[in-house]
Amino acid sequence: MEWERLVRFVLLGSDDLEPYAILLVRVLLGLFFAISGANKLFVASRTQAMYKTLVEARVPLPRLMTYLVSAVELVGGCLLTVGFLSTLAGAALLVNMLVAVLSTNLAAIPKGLSPFNWLGDFLYLPEVLYLLFFIWLICSGPGKYSVDYWLAGKLLR
């Protein structure tokens, strides 16, 4: 019987552990973005670096976008951390990362690479990994250890 349980775990994972995996990814990703956004909003050197990045990427209204993008990271990260409005927060952060990839990261990939090597460099970008995490969290939901789960239980009786 233990052999069957081991094979099942290796091949199918564990439904019992899934809520903890979602919790771990959601909280740590949320904390990362909350801290990143706070630094860009409240640390002058980080604000200036963000502004410079947006100017170099020719993003319209770079001063406004510096604060808007940073605020989305801070607020979205906080919401994601506690699991409140997680789908909306994840979608907003997904858009942030998509714009980052399209406006700055793609240009940083060297020209003239083979398609295979270009894909390797593209997938190596941290923002691409964040995009995948947000897609997963939006599709899986915030998990049962979240404010959203508790709220859904109250509202959808």
Beta strands, then each sheet from edge to edge (+ up, - down):
end
